[in-house]
Amino acid sequence: MARIPASSDRQISPDTEIWYNLKYAISASSGFQRWQLERDAQLQGLRLEQQVQRYLRETLETLAY
């Protein structure tokens, strides 16, 4: 698992730090990893942040039904 630097390691806003930590927590989840495997070809070339955003969007759309 990736090391998440403490806020003292760098100067970032609280919102940025929250998103950073949330992004890595989501990417470590079994649901996200299963989702990645199902969409392997569609996710080629996307950064982790883009993948997490797409995962969250699709998950929320599914829950909205």
Backbone as CSV, one residue per row, in Angstrom:
resi,resn,N_x,N_y,N_z,CA_x,CA_y,CA_z,C_x,C_y,C_z
1,MET,0.847,-1.180,0.000,0.000,0.000,0.000,0.889,1.239,0.000
2,ALA,0.457,2.254,-0.687,1.227,3.487,-0.803,1.277,4.228,0.522
3,ARG,2.410,4.852,0.782,2.557,5.674,1.983,1.809,6.972,1.762
4,ILE,0.992,7.345,2.720,0.272,8.611,2.658,1.019,9.598,3.539
5,PRO,1.646,10.597,2.922,2.439,11.549,3.696,1.593,12.320,4.702
6,ALA,2.178,12.595,5.835,1.512,13.432,6.831,1.417,14.847,6.302
7,SER,0.446,15.586,6.815,0.262,16.955,6.331,1.501,17.812,6.577
8,SER,2.330,17.433,7.536,3.537,18.203,7.798,4.590,18.007,6.704
9,ASP,4.431,16.951,5.862,5.377,16.687,4.782,5.228,17.668,3.624
10,ARG,4.081,18.313,3.504,3.837,19.194,2.371,2.776,20.219,2.758
11,GLN,2.711,21.291,1.997,1.732,22.337,2.259,0.578,22.185,1.269
12,ILE,-0.553,21.677,1.734,-1.735,21.539,0.887,-2.959,21.942,1.693
13,SER,-4.034,22.228,0.985,-5.258,22.622,1.672,-5.895,21.405,2.333
14,PRO,-6.711,21.607,3.361,-7.399,20.495,4.010,-8.274,19.696,3.034
15,ASP,-8.938,20.390,2.096,-9.773,19.681,1.121,-8.938,18.786,0.220
16,THR,-7.787,19.270,-0.178,-6.897,18.476,-1.028,-6.399,17.259,-0.276
17,GLU,-6.064,17.438,0.976,-5.588,16.319,1.787,-6.691,15.279,1.980
18,ILE,-7.913,15.729,2.207,-9.038,14.806,2.356,-9.237,14.014,1.072
19,TRP,-9.238,14.695,-0.093,-9.423,14.008,-1.376,-8.292,13.010,-1.614
20,TYR,-7.064,13.406,-1.313,-5.904,12.532,-1.485,-6.080,11.246,-0.674
21,ASN,-6.414,11.380,0.597,-6.593,10.215,1.458,-7.794,9.372,1.032
22,LEU,-8.882,10.020,0.664,-10.080,9.316,0.219,-9.810,8.546,-1.068
23,LYS,-9.113,9.169,-1.996,-8.785,8.543,-3.277,-8.008,7.245,-3.054
24,TYR,-7.037,7.265,-2.170,-6.235,6.067,-1.926,-6.994,5.032,-1.106
25,ALA,-7.861,5.440,-0.227,-8.687,4.477,0.509,-9.650,3.770,-0.445
26,ILE,-10.258,4.521,-1.353,-11.169,3.943,-2.334,-10.410,2.984,-3.237
27,SER,-9.244,3.381,-3.710,-8.486,2.539,-4.638,-8.016,1.238,-3.991
28,ALA,-7.940,1.204,-2.680,-7.536,-0.013,-1.976,-8.722,-0.934,-1.676
29,SER,-9.939,-0.454,-1.910,-11.119,-1.246,-1.572,-11.340,-2.379,-2.575
30,SER,-11.929,-3.457,-2.101,-12.192,-4.601,-2.979,-13.208,-4.250,-4.057
31,GLY,-14.164,-3.402,-3.756,-15.155,-3.003,-4.750,-14.521,-2.255,-5.911
32,PHE,-13.613,-1.347,-5.609,-12.921,-0.602,-6.653,-12.043,-1.526,-7.477
33,GLN,-11.333,-2.422,-6.822,-10.440,-3.333,-7.536,-11.224,-4.273,-8.452
34,ARG,-12.376,-4.735,-8.008,-13.240,-5.571,-8.852,-13.750,-4.761,-10.039
35,TRP,-14.161,-3.527,-9.794,-14.634,-2.630,-10.843,-13.538,-2.420,-11.884
36,GLN,-12.292,-2.230,-11.436,-11.170,-2.061,-12.357,-10.990,-3.286,-13.252
37,LEU,-11.067,-4.461,-12.670,-10.901,-5.683,-13.448,-11.982,-5.821,-14.513
38,GLU,-13.196,-5.427,-14.186,-14.310,-5.526,-15.127,-14.172,-4.539,-16.281
39,ARG,-13.449,-3.443,-16.081,-13.348,-2.384,-17.091,-11.924,-2.152,-17.558
40,ASP,-11.115,-3.160,-17.511,-9.683,-3.022,-17.792,-9.401,-2.241,-19.077
41,ALA,-10.018,-2.620,-20.183,-9.744,-1.966,-21.468,-10.194,-0.506,-21.468
42,GLN,-11.287,-0.202,-20.800,-11.821,1.166,-20.775,-10.956,2.111,-19.951
43,LEU,-10.180,1.563,-19.037,-9.416,2.391,-18.109,-7.975,2.605,-18.532
44,GLN,-7.580,2.020,-19.664,-6.205,2.163,-20.137,-5.862,3.641,-20.300
45,GLY,-4.754,4.043,-19.730,-4.274,5.406,-19.890,-4.868,6.423,-18.930
46,LEU,-5.812,6.017,-18.098,-6.396,6.963,-17.143,-5.575,6.981,-15.860
47,ARG,-5.395,8.167,-15.314,-4.726,8.297,-14.014,-5.634,7.731,-12.924
48,LEU,-5.048,7.407,-11.781,-5.817,6.874,-10.663,-6.950,7.820,-10.284
49,GLU,-6.669,9.105,-10.261,-7.702,10.077,-9.896,-8.896,10.001,-10.850
50,GLN,-8.623,9.875,-12.149,-9.706,9.765,-13.129,-10.490,8.470,-12.938
51,GLN,-9.791,7.392,-12.622,-10.471,6.116,-12.392,-11.376,6.190,-11.166
52,VAL,-10.882,6.786,-10.089,-11.684,6.914,-8.867,-12.910,7.786,-9.131
53,GLN,-12.726,8.873,-9.861,-13.868,9.742,-10.176,-14.917,8.992,-10.991
54,ARG,-14.484,8.212,-11.969,-15.420,7.438,-12.791,-16.135,6.379,-11.941
55,TYR,-15.370,5.716,-11.078,-15.941,4.702,-10.181,-17.019,5.327,-9.289
56,LEU,-16.705,6.460,-8.691,-17.672,7.125,-7.817,-18.913,7.558,-8.590
57,ARG,-18.734,8.096,-9.785,-19.865,8.523,-10.611,-20.765,7.334,-10.947
58,GLU,-20.162,6.238,-11.402,-20.944,5.058,-11.760,-21.640,4.460,-10.538
59,THR,-20.955,4.441,-9.410,-21.545,3.904,-8.177,-22.737,4.743,-7.749
60,LEU,-22.591,6.057,-7.785,-23.706,6.940,-7.400,-24.871,6.853,-8.379
61,GLU,-24.577,6.716,-9.670,-25.643,6.551,-10.650,-26.415,5.264,-10.400
62,THR,-25.715,4.198,-10.054,-26.348,2.924,-9.753,-27.238,3.045,-8.509
63,LEU,-26.741,3.722,-7.506,-27.510,3.895,-6.269,-28.733,4.777,-6.456
64,ALA,-28.683,5.649,-7.456,-29.782,6.572,-7.684,-31.016,5.871,-8.256
65,TYR,-30.835,4.684,-8.829,-31.965,3.958,-9.409,-32.864,3.374,-8.388
